[in-house]
Amino acid sequence: MKLSEFDYYLPESLIAKYPLENRSDSRLLLLDGNSGAIQQSQFSQIVDQLEPGDLMVFNNTKVIPARLFGQKESGGKIELLVERLLDEKSVLAQIRASKSPKPGSTLLFGEYQARVLGRRDALFEVEFIGEPTVYSVLEEIGHVPLP
C-alpha cells in the first residue's frame, strides 16, 4: 500500500466543521465487504446493518481543546497548538507567529503565562508558569482544533 493511494480531492464544502445538533442525523457510508459496493445512509439506520455475531468497536477518545490564542510579551499575536504533553506543566507545541519566539521568551494567554524553553525540530518546548497545569489551562481557555 502506498501513501499516494490516500491522496484525493475533497471539496471544502464536504468537510464537517461542527457536529450536527442531532448526532444520529450524521451520514453513514456503507461498504459491502464482499462486492465492494458503496452506498450512503444515515447513522440512525446503523441497527439495520448489524447481524448476529457482528463486532462493534467504540472509540471513546476525546479531542482536547489544544489550541490557545495569545501574544508574545512584545504584543505580537501567537497561536499555540499542543502536540504532546511532556508532564503536567510542559508541552511540545506548534507555534504560529509573525516571528518565532526565542528560547526564554514569555507567552501570554490571558491571565496565564508560559515560557519557551527551546525547540525540538519543528516543535517548541513550552512550560506553563505558576500553579495551573496544562490541562487546567486548556480546559479553561483552549479551543478544539478544527481542520
C-alpha positions in Angstrom: 0.0 0.0 0.0 1.3 3.4 -0.9 0.6 6.8 0.8 -0.4 8.2 -2.6 -3.4 5.9 -2.5 -4.9 8.1 0.2 -4.4 11.3 -1.7 -7.7 12.5 -3.2 -9.6 15.8 -3.8 -12.1 16.6 -1.1 -14.1 19.8 -1.6 -14.1 22.2 1.3 -17.9 22.1 1.4 -17.9 18.4 2.3 -15.7 18.8 5.4 -17.6 18.9 8.6 -16.6 21.9 10.7 -19.0 21.3 13.6 -21.0 18.2 14.7 -24.7 18.1 13.8 -27.0 19.1 16.6 -28.7 15.7 16.4 -25.7 13.3 16.1 -27.9 10.5 14.8 -28.6 12.5 11.6 -24.9 12.1 10.7 -24.3 10.4 7.3 -23.1 6.8 7.2 -21.0 5.3 4.4 -21.7 1.6 3.9 -19.2 -0.7 2.2 -20.2 -4.2 1.3 -17.1 -6.3 2.1 -18.0 -9.0 -0.5 -18.9 -6.9 -3.5 -17.2 -3.7 -2.8 -20.4 -1.8 -3.3 -20.7 1.5 -1.6 -23.9 3.3 -0.5 -24.9 6.2 1.7 -27.2 6.0 4.7 -27.7 7.8 8.0 -26.2 6.8 11.3 -29.7 6.3 12.8 -30.1 3.4 10.4 -27.0 1.5 11.6 -29.0 -1.1 13.5 -30.4 -2.2 10.2 -26.9 -3.1 9.1 -26.0 -5.3 12.1 -26.3 -9.0 12.1 -25.9 -11.6 15.0 -22.2 -12.1 15.7 -21.1 -8.7 14.4 -18.5 -6.9 16.4 -18.8 -3.2 17.1 -15.7 -1.3 18.3 -16.3 2.1 20.0 -13.8 4.9 20.1 -14.3 6.9 23.3 -11.4 9.2 22.8 -11.9 12.9 23.4 -10.3 15.7 21.4 -8.9 18.1 23.9 -9.1 21.9 23.4 -5.4 22.0 22.5 -5.4 25.4 20.6 -4.5 28.6 22.5 -4.6 32.1 21.3 -2.3 34.6 23.0 0.5 37.1 22.5 4.2 37.5 23.0 5.5 40.0 25.5 6.1 42.3 22.6 2.4 42.2 21.8 2.6 40.1 18.7 -0.2 37.6 18.3 0.5 33.9 18.6 -1.4 30.6 18.2 -0.1 27.6 20.1 -1.2 24.1 19.2 -0.3 21.4 21.8 1.1 18.3 20.0 2.3 16.3 23.0 2.1 16.6 26.8 5.5 16.2 28.4 4.3 16.5 32.0 1.7 18.4 33.9 3.4 21.8 33.2 5.2 21.3 29.8 4.3 20.6 26.2 5.7 20.2 22.8 3.7 22.6 20.5 3.5 24.2 17.2 3.6 28.0 17.4 2.3 30.2 14.7 3.5 33.8 14.9 4.8 36.5 12.6 8.3 35.8 14.2 9.1 32.6 16.0 9.6 33.2 19.8 13.1 32.7 21.1 14.1 30.4 24.0 13.4 32.2 27.3 10.7 34.4 25.9 7.3 34.6 27.7 4.0 33.9 26.1 0.8 35.4 27.5 -2.6 33.6 27.4 -5.0 35.9 29.3 -4.0 35.5 32.9 -1.7 32.6 32.2 1.9 32.7 31.2 4.2 30.2 29.6 8.0 30.2 28.8 9.6 28.9 25.6 12.3 26.5 26.7 13.6 25.7 23.3 13.0 23.8 20.1 12.8 20.2 19.2 12.9 20.1 15.4 9.7 21.9 14.2 8.1 21.9 17.7 8.6 24.2 20.6 9.0 23.0 24.2 6.8 25.3 26.3 6.4 25.3 30.1 3.5 26.9 31.9 4.4 29.2 34.8 2.8 29.1 38.2 0.0 27.0 39.7 -2.1 25.9 36.7 -1.5 22.6 34.9 -1.5 22.4 31.2 -4.9 20.5 31.4 -6.5 23.2 33.5 -5.4 26.0 31.2 -6.6 24.1 28.1 -9.9 23.2 29.7 -10.5 26.9 30.7 -9.3 28.8 27.6 -8.4 26.3 25.0 -10.2 25.8 21.7 -10.8 22.5 19.9 -8.5 22.4 16.8 -10.6 22.1 13.7 -9.2 21.5 10.2 
